[in-house]
């Protein structure tokens, strides 16, 4: 539940294919079984080092260290965050507007309670 609140819903296998157009998608519970084969058959593997580790981190780290072909994706994703699409800009403006409205309502409501917060 904590992960969903901070990171959002997990897309799942169906959404990975349908929404994100993944060529192949697998359930996360199969990662221990499938990851080593996938890495061995690839010439390069990119991984976001700043992503919170999965519970199978031990497996991942041993594969990463032993194979030597895992490259950091962080520098690429960091650069991509600098450029916002029109849709992202619209969402950012909307969320800032909602936050501002909430703050203004809170300040207006708190005028009726001038002693609140004074110890």
Secondary structure, 3 states (H helix, E strand, C coil): CHHHHHHCCCCHHHHHHHCCCCCCCCCHHHHHHHHHHHHHCCCCEEECCCCCCCCCHHHHHHHHHHHCCEEECHHHHHHHCCCCCHHHHHHHHHHHHHHHHHHHHHHHHHCCCCCCCCC
